């Protein structure tokens, strides 16, 4: 799963530290999220989407076996 967290954060002119403080998580969590090494909980994904003023689906790019096949 890819995400646009880094792009959105840079667009808002906030640092990883500032983002971590707003979300009440560690800076390491932000680093792991941005690098795709950590998949956020639904609550954290929702908080990120709220903060960036977008839908969760606009923030996270699901690929391959992460998608539901109909």
TACORBEL-V393379 format. One record per pair of residues at least 12 apart in sequence whose ideal C-beta (glycine too) atoms are under 6 Angstrom apart, sorted by sequence separation. I is the first residue (numbers start at 1). J is the second residue. D is the distance in whole Angstrom. If there is no record, write none. Layout:
i:j:d
I:J:D
I:J:D
This chain:
i:j:d
16:30:5
23:47:6
5:33:5
6:34:4
5:34:5
8:52:4
4:59:6
3:59:6
3:60:5
1:60:6
2:61:4
1:62:6
1:66:6
